[in-house]
Structures are given as C-alpha cells and as structure tokens.
Amino acid sequence: MPFAAALALVSGAMMIAGGITTILVFHVFQSMFGGGYMMGGGWGMFMSPAHIQYMIYATSIVSMVIGAVILTLAYKIRLNPQSTRDYGIMILIASLVGLFTASGFGMGSILGIIAGIIAIVRK
C-alpha cells in the first residue's frame, strides 16, 4: 500500500472519529448541565442554545462526510495507482475544507494535507 494511501486512511478515520466524538461529548455535557446557559438567557438572539447545537451538529457531520470521502479516495489510490495524482488533489482539497471544521481533532486534516501532497508529488 502506498504511503499516501495509508496516511489518507488514518486521516479519514480520525475525521470520522472526531465527528462522532464531538457529538457524543456535546450530548454528555448537555445532559449533565441541562442544556442551559448562565442566567438562562443564552448569548443573545444569534447564539441561542439551539443555534450552538446546530452548529456543532453541522460541523461534526461535515467532518464525518469529509472523512468518508478521504477514506474512499485512499481506497481508490490503492486500487488504481496510476491515478494517484488525481486522487491526491481531491484528498488535498477535501482536507483543506476539513481544516475549517477542525476535522479529526485538527490533526486529521493536517495528515490529509500531507497525504494529498505526497500523492501529488509521487512519481
């Protein structure tokens, strides 16, 4: 297995695990503290507890989807090594998008960027 594919597999797995962990930790804190915030008023109209919850869900789902895409691309590198450069570009783009959602605890995106670059420069 090429090193770029192995690194991309680790990256994708970290992104999926990060998304799942974020959702689980959020639910634990919400159940422990009742989902309320100090003084019961939230943070204003635009930062109500419901908005925060939806933002956490959205970033977690984006992280898991990007992780699944990277896992698929890593598998495709293994099946079709002639197209490694093309898949590396896609991994790099997906990892850069994942960087904005701190996918895979932040480290998953960084590993994906490295895997994409290695796949692109591979001869």
Buried (B, 14 or more C-beta within 10 A) or exposed (E): EBEBBBBBBBBBBBBBBBBBBBBEEBEEEBEEEEBEBEEEEBEEEEEBBEBBBEEBBEBBBBBBBBBBBBBBBBBBBBEEBEEBEBBBBBBBBBBBBBBEBBBBBBBBBBBBBBBBBBBBEBE
